[in-house]
Amino acid sequence: MALWESFLRWLFPEEREVLHPRGTLLELVGEHLWMVIVSSGLATVVGISIGVLVTRPLGRQYLPLVSNLSSLGQTFPPVAVLALAVPLLGFGFKPTVAALLLYGLLPILRNTITGIENIPSEVREAAYGMGMSSWQVLFKIELPLALKVIMSGIRISVVINIGTATVGATIGAGGLGSPITAGLVSENPAFILEGAIPAALLAFSADSLLGNIEKSFSSE
Amino acid sequence: MIRFEKVTKEYDEETVAVKDITFEIPSRELTVLIGPSGCGKTTTLKMINRIIRPTAGRILIDGSDVTEMDIRQLRRGIGYVIQNVGLFPHMSVKDNIATVPKLLKWERSKIDVRVDELLQLVGLEPKSYANKLPKELSGGEAQRVGVARALAADPPIILMDEPFGAVDPLTRVRLQDEFARIQEELHKTIVFVTHDIDEAIRLADKIAVMKGGRILQFDTPEEILARPVEKFVHDFMGSDRALKRLSRIPVLEYIEKSETIDINGGWEQLGVAKEEFVWALDDSKKLIGWVDVSHSSRELPLREALTEMLEEEILSPDSTVKEALSRMLESGTMALPVVERSGRFLGQISLSKIQELTKSDREEE
C-alpha cells in the first residue's frame, strides 16, 4: 500500500494528496469487484434464460424483438441509465448494478442465441429422433454445445462492466470510480490514476482468466 | 409391420409432400423408399417417428397408431440414422452410442458391454474408437458410429435417411456391404430412404418408387426391374435394368447340372458327349479344370486334354448372375463352373441359359 502511495507521489510530486480518502486500494477494488460480480452474475442468469426462452418453439416469435431491444439497450450512455435508475432505486449500489446488468446483458444474450442457433439442425433432429425430451435436448445437447460461445459472452460482459462500473461513483456507489470522479472534480490527476490503473489491471486479468476458462472448454 | 393408411402431408394448398399413400412395410425386411428429390420419401420416413406430423391418415406400427403413443417411448423404440449422421460433437463415440440406453436408464456395466459389442459389429475396434470425438472420425467411420447408435437399444425398427449419402463412392459400397451383412444377422424392420438406385437394388427386400408424393410401384427389386408399371419407373431404373436385375439373382437360381469327368480315369467315362467340353474333377471330387472333348483331342491321353482353371474363372454359390456374366465376358467363355468354398463342384452357369431366362421374362411382360 505504501508502495502504491509512493509510486503516485513520485508521479505527481506537486499534489498535496495522492490517495483518495474514501478507502484503501483494497477496499476500493473490493467494492468495485462486488458490483461487477453481482451485476455480471445477474446478467448471466437473465441473459442465458432469455436466450434459451427465445430459442424455444414457443418463444421464437419474440426472438427479433429481444435481439433489437438488447442492441438498443447497449446504445444508451451509462450515465443516462444511471440517471433513470436513481428515481426508481435511489442512490448507490442498486441503481449501479441495474445499469451494469443492462449493459452486460447484451453480449451474454446475443452469444447464447448465436450458440444455440448455430448447432447443426441434424444434431438437434438426431437428439429428438432418439427420444430425448425438450429439457434433455436443452441440457444435454444445446447448452453444452453453446457453452463455449456463452462463456465468451460472459467474458466480454465482465470486461465491459469492470470499465463501466467506474461511472457508478457519480451516484455514490463507490469502487474505483470514486477516486476518478474526485480527481476529475478537484483536478487531481493522481486520484484519476489511483482509480484508472487498478481498473485497467482488473479488466486485463479478468479477460485472461475467463479466456483461459473458455479455452479449457474448447480443448475438450 | 408399419402400415400407412391414406396418409397425406400438406404444408399448404400448393405444397403437398405426400398424397394419400396406403402401403405396408413388412417386418424384419429392408424396405427402400426411392425417388427424385421432392418426391416425398423423406417426409414419409419422418412421419413414422413423428418428426413430421401427417395432415391426414394414420400410421400404424403393429396395429397401434403412432400418434396415440407416447412420443418419447415411440422414438426410443425406433433407431434413427440421418443424412449427415448428426453425431453429438461434444460427446465421445461411446457416449454417442450410449444415448438411448442412457435414456432408458440401463446400468453402466450393461451399457459398456453393449457399446463394445456394437463397435465390433460395425467394424470399429472398441479400444481405439470408444473415446474418440466425432471430429476425429472419417466420414465412413462417423456413419458406422451413426448406425451403431441407432442399433444401441436393439430397436425392432430402424429408419435411415440417406445414411451413406455423404461418403465417397468406394466407402459407400463397403458400408452397404457391411450393412447388408448386419441386416442378414439382425433382421430389423428397416425403412431406408435413398435416391441411389444401385444402393436400393443392392440392399432392398422391397422398393417403393415414389414421385410427386405418391407411390408408383411397391414391389421386390426383381419385379420392379422386370416389370416397371409405368414409364417413370422404367426410366428411373435406368437403361441397364436388365443387368441390374441380374445383380439381384444368385447364380444358384440359374445353375445347370452338367457332365463331369474323373481326370484319373479314361475317355470311356464319357460315352458320346454332346458338349464341346466337360468339367474335370480330381479323386477328391474337386474341380481342377475342363477337358476338350472333340474327336481330335480324344486321341491324346485324358490328362493332356485338360485345361486348368484360373481362380477368377470359378464362381462361388453366393455370386450373382451379373458377376457370372461379367466374368464370362472377361474370359471369353460360354460357361463357368460354380464351386463351393470346400471345393465341391455344384454345376455350371452358361450364357445360353442366362439368355434363355431373361428372354422368357421379357415375353411375359
Interface residues (C-beta under 8 A of the other chain):
Chain A: P120 E122 V123 E125 A126 A127 Y128 G129 M130 G131 M132 S133 Q136 I141 P144 L145 E220
Chain B: N49 I51 I71 R72 Q73 L74 R75 R76 G77 Y80 I82 Q83 N84 V85 G86 L87 F88 P89 H90 T99 V100 L103 R149
